[in-house]
Amino acid sequence: MDGKGRFLLVAAIGLVVGVVLGVVIGYFSRQAGSAPWAEELVRDGDDSVGRRVQEEILPENIEANLRRLTSVPHIAGRPMDLGQAEELRDRWLQYGLDSARLTPYDILLSYPSSDDNSPSRVTLMEANGTVVIQSQVEEAPLDEYQTDPNIVPPFNAYSGSGDVEGELVYVNYGRVEDFFHLQRDLNIDPAGKICIARYGSIFRGDKAEKAEQFGCLGLIIYSDPADYSARGYPVYPDGWMLPPSGVQRGTLMIAQGDPLTPFYPANEYAYRLSEEEAKVVSGLPTIPVHPIGFGVGIELLRYLGGNEAPAEWRGDLNITYRTGPGFQHPHTGRRVRLQVNVQNEVKRTYNVIGIIEGSVEPDRYVIMGNHRDAWVFGSVDPSSGSAVQEEVARAFGKLKQEGWRPRRSLVFASWGAEEYGLIGSTEWVEEYSKVLSERAVAYLNIDIAALGNFTFRSIASPAMFQSVFDATKKVPDPAVNPAGSSYNSVYDSWAAKLPKDAGNPNSVPTIGQLGSGSDYTPFFQHLGISSIDIRFICDPAVISYYALYHSSYETFDLVKKFIDPEFKVHQAVGRVLAEMALDLADSLVLPIDPTAYSTALQDIAASVRTEYSTQFAEQGISLDHLNSAVDNFTSAAQRLKRRMADIDRKNPLAVRVVNDQLMQLERGFIDPLGLPGREWYRHVVYAPSAHNSYAGQAFPGLADAMFDIENAVNQTARWEEVKKQLAITTYTVQSAATAIEEGGL
């Protein structure tokens, strides 16, 4: 047979095989009920599994987990980091997970100097050098836990080291607007002076960044009772408020992972920047920064001179708040000395990754994550979350051992070195970015399970709204408030206490925007994986956050005595987490409502029109194209939702197509070039505020360009940047709309 004949024969065989395969696939797609494996392809989740998981999550197990996890300090990079990682891996395997492994990364970590002769401290001195007061290296021994030799002294990780002396200036929260107020309104130049700011309002690293930008010699951060205590409530150990000796530790860097390996995983063959290069790339401070308690803070501020501080700058210390610089007569000669001795070193940390493989779509991942490391005992942050996650893993593992498997794979992740700037999760995301971008359905974060017992709260992508609403409706309200509870479910309590529309009895609950500050950041901000963070919170009428945050007093007793004695709140959070994971992993069609995103975009666009229309009109800038893109996305989302309702649920290929579009919806908002000046953040709709890394900012590129534009040195250049960011935002929203259309092209 000649070449042409062989070609025709092969072509004919290929045609026959293709037709036969097409007929077989089509037949089994239409006749899904005709074979057990075909039935499995189109099965939907079983509601009884959710009930079984809820019943299996037990408060006494969570309590035992928390007691074990908080028995010793476990800062990242030290021996207990590995010890707890190995123990968790073994427990997950014992619980019945298909696999569990450690993923190590060698990263730059930061610790107080080991030289006992040069501790970090703040000293207030008379003109002749006499010490008035000096911050203590250790917090006061108010309980039996404080004798543990592994407690790390209070410090701010990645601070610059140095020994500086100078006049003191009070800068409120250390926000950019606070520094502007000093310079522009009060004619006070903070340059060349030591600044003191109170914790709260913005991320501590942003305070350090602003202090350095405005020329401060160094920065002292103290915890004011206005932010970390509440009148009428006892302090620790008699209550849950911060005592004068309590100090908040914490990092000055957030997100972007290991400073030495930006954008790439810190594995053994990674190329590493020098520490000097990393300071420039990651924006690590070069000035010394140190935290203190308000017992020392009040003595630094008591006789401060200068103007009386504005009303909104005044905390709850029994003093007259003044700005400085310097001190009042007869203390005018006083000076402040700030000594910081921090050493950075490359250390190994570990993630623990456990998996229950899916029976139908093992290549689709629903990921639940919580970090493991703590500054000291970490009973709330992160161990309340770790204790809950472990119990959820045990519950799912038991069901799997009894013969159940989810449709999609469940992934349990315990991150290392989160407290240093979300490093463990970021390195893992960078290492597996290709796989995660293609296969991750959602990321569920439970950094803290319960910092209070007031009500549930969530921050989330709009893609997660439906899932969290459905889950909280299925979980009974824990009813731990002293007056009892008339709420049937977590959802009922949440909607009543934190309504989106105050005064509307039918309002849905408030869900906040994702900024940064926890391990959802690399998934959501860098890869565009739909994410959510859940927890129970304090009553905001009493205090905005738990008072003993990152102090050595954050012990097991804090949770057991004051927050959740019966661990019912922890149980409720675990049940919500399990319900969400189950819904996302086991539902035939993913529980994602695309119109929730279009509603959010319409709200954001309306805010842009309200806030900027006048300024834009003066510059000849039109919002018509942005409005059109948002309208197009809204129409596309409505069409996708109709397709979800009308889908042939017996056709696994049709289901897969719709699910892939729902899964990829969030990816449509990712700009591969990132935001200007902070390229690691790539989400165009939501990102951390450039001036407060904790807070979420909608349309961040546009918001950054418009920030303080009236005071810009080069107005023309800034308005050109506004036009550019408006165009990028418009393109991205329109591109996302195209991506969820049925044909796409």
N, C-alpha and C positions, 0 to 999 in steps of 0.2 A: 504494500500500500504506500502510495506516495505521500509527501508531506501534507498536501491539500486534503487528501482523504482522511489522514489521521486527525487533522484539525477539525474536520466536519464531524467525525465520530465522537471526539472528545466534547465538542460543543453540544451534540445531540444528547450524550449521556448527562452533561451538566444541566441541560434544559429539563430532562426528565426528572433528575434528582431534585432540582429546584421546585418543579411543579408538585412533586410528591410531598416534599417538606412543607410547602405552602399549604397543601390540602390538610396534612396532618396537624399543623399548627392551628389552622383555621378551625378544623373539626374540634380539637380539644379546647380551643378558646370558647367555642360555642357550647360544647358539651362538657363544661367543667365538672358537672356532677357525676360523670360516668366513670371516674376512676379515683381512687383515694388520693393519689398525688395531685390530680387536677383539682379536687375539692380543696386541698390544702392551699393551692395557688390563690383561690378567691375567698377563702374563709375570712370572716370579720372577727374582731376581738370578742371575747366572751366576758360579759359583765360579771359573771361569778368569780372570775380571776381577780378582778379588782377588789371584790369583797373579801376574798381569801387573803390577799396581800394586806389589806387594812387590818384584818383580824390578827395577822401574824406579827405586825409591828407593835412591840410591847414596850411600855414605858420603863419597866424595871430593867430590861436589857440595855436601853439607852442610858439609863443612870449608871449601870455597871460599866458600860463603855466609857462614859465621861470620867468616872472615878479613876479608871485605869489610865486614860490618856493624860489626865492632869496630875498624875502622881509625881512627875518630874518635869523640870523645865526642858523644852525641846526646840531650841533655836536652830535654824538651818545651818548645815555644814559642820555641826558638832556630832559626837558619837550617837546621841539619841535620835538624830535624823535618820541614820541608817537602821538603828535598832527598831524604831517604830515602823519604818518602811517594811522591813523584813517580817515583822510580826503581823502587819496588816496583810501582806501578800499571803502568808501562811493561813491566816484566818479566812480570807476570801476563797482559797482553794478548799479549805475545810468546809465552808458553807456550800460548796457545790458549783462554783463558777467554773466555766470550761477552762479558763486560763487566768493566770495572774503573774505579772512580771515587773521587775524594777527597770526603769529607764534612767540611767545616771547622766548627769551633766556637770562639767567642771566650769564653775562660774565665779565671777568676782563678788566676794562677800565682804562685809565690813563689821568690825568688832571694836569695842573699847580696847585701848592698849593694855597689854598684859603687864606693863611696868607699874607696879604698885606705887612707885615714887612719883609718878606723873599722871595722876588721874584727871579726868575732865571735870571741871567745876567752875562755878561762878562765885566771885568774891566781891563784896562791897567793902571799900577801904576808905579810911579817913585820908586827909592830905598827907599825913605823916606815915602812911602805910599800915596803920593799925586796922586790923580786920574787924568790921562791924558785924558781918554775917557771911557765911560761906555755905554753899549748897553741899549737901551730903552726897557721898559716893553711893550710898545704899539707902533705900527707903526704910523708914522706921519699922522695927520688928513688931508689928501689931498682931501677928498670929504665928502659929507654929510652923507655917510654911516658909517663913523668911530666913530660917536657918540653913536652907539648902545652899550648898556652896556653888551650885551651877547657875544660880540666878545671875543674869548679866546686868551690870549697873546701867542706870538710865543713860541713853545716848541716842543720837540721831545718826543712823547709818549713812555712810558716804559723805558725811560732813568733811569739810576741809579741816586739817589739823593746824593749830596755831595758838599763840599766846598774845592776846591783844588787850590793850587798856585804853579807856577813853570815857568821854561823857556818854550819858544814857539818854536815849530818845524813845518815847512810847509811840508805837505805830499801830495801835489797835489790833486788827487781825492780820496786818501785813499785806493787805490787798493793794493792787495798783491804785485804786481810788483813794486808799488811805495815804499812800505816799504822795499822790498828787495833792491831796488836801493839805498835807504838811508844807509842801513846796509852794503851791500856788496861793492858798488861802491864808496860811499862817506864816509864810516866809521863813520856814524852818528847813534847813538843808541837812538831811540825815547823813550825807557823805562824811566819812571820817569819824563817824560815831558808832557806838554799839547800840543796836536797836533791840527793844524788847516788844514782842508781840504775844497776844494770847492765842492759844489753840482754838480752833473752830472756824466756821464759815468756809474756808478753803483748805486745800491739801497743804500739808506742812512744807512739802518741797516747793510749792509755788511761793510760799512765804520767803523761803531761802533764796529762790531765784530773784524775787523782787528786791529783797534786801541787798543782794549783790549788784543788781542793775542800778540801784540808787546809791551805790558807793559806800554802804555800811561796812564797818570794820568786821563786824560779827553780828550774830543774831541769837538772842535768848528767847525761848518759847516757854510760856508758863500756862498752866491750866487754871483759868479763872472760875470761881464758884458759879458765876452767872451761866457758864456753859457746861460745867461738870459737877454741879451740885444743885440742890433745891432746898429752899428754906422750909424748915419744919420736918425735914427728913434726916434721920441720923446717918452719920458717916461710918464707913467700915472701921472695925469689924461689927459694930452694932447695927449697921444698915448698909445700903448699897450706894451711898454717895461717897465722893472722893474726899479723903482726909487731907490735911495740909501737906503731908509728906508724900502723897501719891504723885507719881511722875509718869507721863505718857511717853513711852519709847516710840520709835517709828523711823521708817526710811524717808529719805529726801528724794528718792527716785521712784517713778511709777511707769510701768509698762515699757515696751520696747525690749524687754528681756535683758539678758546678760550684757552689761555695758561694753565688754570686750569683743563681742561677736554680733554686732547689730545686723538684723535681718536674716541671720543664719544660726543654726543650732550649735550650741557649745559642746560639740562632741570632741573626740580625741584628735581628729585631724583638722579641726577648725583653725582658721587663721585668726589670730588675736591681735587687736590693737594694743598699743601701749596704754598704760593707765592715763598718761597725759593726753593722748589722743582721745581716749574714751571720755574724759571730762568735757572735751569740746563737743564731741558727737552727741553724747547723752545729756549734756547740760548739767553735769554734776557740779555742785557748788565748790568754790575754792575757799570761801570764807568759813571760819569756824561757826558751828551752830550747835546749840545745846539746850536740852529741855530741863525744866525745874518744876517743882510743885509750888502751889500758891503760898505755902508757909514761908518760903524764901522770896517769892514774887512780891508779896505785900511789903516786905522790908525794902526791896529795891524801889518800889513805886511810892512808898509812903511820903517821902520828903522831896519827890521830884519837883523841879521848878518849871518855869515856862507857863504857857497858857493853860487854863482849865480845859480839859478835853470836852469835845462835843458830847451831848447827851447820849448819842448812839455808840460812843466809844467807852462808856462807863460800864464796868462790870459790877460784881457784887462783893468786892472787898470793902471793908470799912475804912475807906480813905477818900480823899478828893483826888480824882484822876486828873493828872496833868500830862502834858506832852514832853516837858523838858525843852531843850537839853539842860543837863546839869541839875543841881539840887538847890533847894531854898536855904536861905540863911537860918540857922548858923551852920548849915551843912554844905555850904557852897564848894568846899574843897574836895568833897567826896568824888571818888572815881570808881569805875567798875572794871574789873579784870575778868576776862573770859579765856579760860584755858581748855583747849580741846585736843585730845590725843587719841585719834582713831586710826586704826591700821586696816588697810584693805588687803585681801589675799585671795588667791584662787583656791576654792574649796569645792568638794563634790557634794551635790545634793541629788535627791532621788524622787522621781515620780513612781507611783504604783498604779499599774493599769490592769484592771480585771475585766473579763468579757464573758457574757452569756451569748452565744452565737444564735442568730435568728434562723428559723426553720425554713423560711421562704426567701427572704431578702437578707442574707447574712452580710451583704456588701453595703447595707444601709445602717448607719450608726446613730443611736440616740445616746448622748453622752451626759452623764451626771458627774459633776466635779466639786471637790472641796479641797482646800489646802490643809496640810498637816502641820506645818511649822508654826511656832508661836514665839513671841518675844520672851515670855516666861512660861507660866502654866497654861495660859490661854483657854480658860474654861468656857468663855463665850466665843472669842475669836482665836482659833477656828474650831475648838474642840467640840462645841455644841453641835456644829454642823458635821464634824467628823463622826461623832457618836451616833447621830441620826443616819448618816449615809451608810455606816457599817451595818446598822440594823436593817435598813432597806435592802442592802446587798444580801444579808442573811435571809430575809423573807423571800426575795426572788430566787435565791439559791435553793431554798427548800422546795419551792414550787417546781423548779427545774428538776430536782432530784425525784420528784413525784411524777415526772413525765411531761410537764408543760414546757414549752419553749415559746418565746415571743416570735412574732413574724419577722421583725428586724432585730439586729443585734443591740443588746444593751451593753454600754461601756461604762465602767466605774473608774473614776480617776481621782487619785489622791496626789495633790501637787506639792512639790517641794519649793521652798524659798519664795513663797508668795509675799511674805511680809517685806521682803527686800525690793519688791517692785514687780510682782507677778512673774517671776523669772521661770519657775518650773513649767508652768502652763505655756508660757510664751515659747520657750525652747522646744517643747513638744509640738506645738502648733507649727513652728518654723520647720521642724524636721519632717513632719507629716503633712505639710501644707497641700501637696498635690492630691493625696488620698482624701484628706478632709474636705477640700474644696469640691470634690466630685461626689462624696458619699455621705457626709455628715448631714443628718436630718435636723438636729437641734442640739443646743447645749444648755443644760439645766444646772444652775449654780446655787450652792447652798453654803456659802462662806460662813455665815452665822445662822444657826437655827432659831435662837431666841435670845435677843438682848433685852427683852422685856416680855410682858404677858398681856399687853393692851389689845393688840389686834394684828392680824396678818397684813403684810405689805409686800409689794412686788415692784420691781423695775424690769422692763421687758421691751423687746421688739414687738411692734403691733402684730406680727405673725404669731406670737405666743398668747395673745389675749384670749382667744377662744378656749385654748387648752387649759389655761389657769382658771378661767371662770368655771369651766366644766368640772375641773378637779376639786376646787374649793366647795362647790355645791354638794359634792359627794362625801365630804369629810365633816364629821360632827364638830361643832364649836367646843373647844376645851373648857370653857366656862371657869376660868380660874380667878376672875375678878371677884373681890370680896362681896359685892352685892348680888352675885349670882348672874345668870345669863338667861335671857329670853330668846336667844338666837339658836336656830336649829343647826346651822352649818357655819363653817368658817367664812363662806361667802356672805352670808347674812350679816355677820358681825362686821366684816370688812366693808361691805357696802354702807352699813349704817354709820360706822365710825370714820371712814375715809371716803366719802362719796365724791364722785367726779363732779356732780352738779348738786351743790349744797342746797338743801331745802326741797329737793325732789325725792319723794319717798321711793320712787322706782329707779333711782340713779344706779348706774353700775359703779363699782369701786374705782378709785383713782389708781392708775398705774403710771409710775414715773418713767422718764427717759433714761436710757443707758448712757452713762458717762464712762468713768473708769473707777479703779479702786479695788477691783476683784478680778477673778480669773475668767470671767466672761469676756474680758476686754480683747484678748488676742483672737478669740473665736469670732466675735461680733465685729470689732473695729478693724481687724486686719483681713479676715477671710470672708466676712459677710455670712456667717452662720447664725441663723436665728437663735436668740439667747434670752434667758430670763434669770433673775436672781430673786429668791424668796426668803422670807424670814418673818418672825414675830417681832414687834417693836415695843418701845416704851410709850406711855401716854405722852404725846407731845405737849400737853398742857402742863406737865410736870417737868420734863426734861427731854431734850431732843435726841440724846444718844446716851448709852449707858456710861456711867460716870467713871468706872474703874478701867476703862479702855486702855489696853497695853501697859497696865501697871502690874507690879508683882502681886497686887491684891486681887487680881482676877483669878481666883482660885475656885476649886470645886464648891467650897462653902458659899461663894457668891451665888451660884446657880441653885444649889440645894436649899439654902435658907431664904433667899430673897426673890429669885426670879421664877423658879418653876419647881417647887418642892416635890410634886408628884410626877413631874416630867410628862404631864399631859400636853403641854404646849409643844414640847419636842416631838411627842407622838403625832400630834396633829400636823406638824410641818413634815414629818416623815411620810405621813399618809398622803399629803398633797404632792410631795415629790414623787412618790410611787405611782399615784394616779396619773400624773402628767406623763411620766416615763412610759407607763403601760399604754396610755392612750396613743402616744406618738409611736410606740414600737409595735403595737398590736392591731391598730385600726387598719382596715383595708384601705380606706382613703384617709390621708393625713388630716388631722383635725386643725387645719390652718384656714382661717377665713381671710381671703385676700382683700376683701372690702374693708377690713379693719385698718389695713395699711393705707388704702385710698382715703379713708376718713381722716387718718392722721395727717396725710399729705395735704388734704384740703384745709385742715386746721392750721398747719404750718404756713401754707401759702397765704391764708387770711391774716395771720399774724404779721407776715412780711409786708403785706399791703398796708396794714394798719400802722406799722412802725416806720416804714421807709418810703411810702408813696410820695410824700411831699418832697423829701430830699431827692428822690429819684427823678421826679418831674422837673425839678430845678436843673438837673443835669441832663435832661433829655433821655433818660433811661426808661424803657418800657418794660412792664412785667407781663405783657400780653403772651409772650412765648412760654414763660414759666407757667402761667395760668393754663395755657393750652395743653402743655405737657402733663400737668396734674390732672386736668379733665380727661385726657387720653388714657392716663393710667387708671383713673376711676372707671372709665368705660371698659377697659380691658379686664380689670379686676371683677367687675360685675359679670362679664361674659365667662370668665373662668369659674366663678362661683356657680353659674347656671350649668356649665359643663360638669362640674362636680356633682350637682344634683341629678343630672340626666345621664350620667355615665352608665355604660353597660357593666355592671359589677361582676358579671360572669366572664368578662373578657380581661384577662390579666395584663395583656399588653396595653389596653386602653387605660387601665388603672395605673399602670406604671408611668405612662406618659403624663397623666395629670399629676401624679405624685412628684415626679421629677420637676415639673414646673413649680409646684408649691415649695419643694425643697430648695430650688434655685432662686426663688423670688427675691430673697435677701441679697443674693450675690449680685443681682442687677444694680444694686446701689453702690457697688465697689468701684472706685477709680484706681486703676493700677498705679497711677503716679502719686497718689496720696494727697493729703492736704498741704498747702504751702507752708514750708518751714517745719513741718512735722509729718514727713512722708510716710512714716510707719502707720499712721492712722489713715484708713482708706475709705471709710464709710461716708458717703456724701450727705446722707440724710441725718445721721446722728453721730456725734463724736463728743469727747470731753471738751468742755470749754477751755479755750487757750489760757484762761486766767484762773481756772479752778478745775483741776484735773478730775475731781470727784463728780462734778456736775455734768449732766448731759446738755448738749447744745444742738438744737435743730438747725439744719442747713449751715453747718459749721464754717465752711469756706466763705460763704457770704457774710456770716456774722463776724468772723475774724476780720474781714476786709472793712466792715463798717464800724468796728470797735473804735471809739474815740476819734472818728474821722474828722470831726470839727477841729481837733487839735493837731492833726497831722502836719508834719513839716512840709511835705510835698503833696499838696492836695491833688494835683493833676495825676501824679503817679498812683495815688491811692484810689482815685476814682476809676482809673484804668483797671486796677486790680479788682474793683467791685464788678465792673463789666465782665471781666474774665471769669470770675467766680459765678456770676449769674448765668453765664453761658454754659459753664461746666455743669452746674446744678440742673439747668434746663435739659441739657443733653442726657444727663444720667437718668433723670426721671423718665424722659421719653424712651430711652433705651430699655429701661426696666419694663415699661409698658409693652414694648415690642416683644420682649422675652416671654411674657405670659400670654401672648396671643396664641390661638390654636395652631396657626401655621408658623408664626414667628417671622417669616420673610414676606 
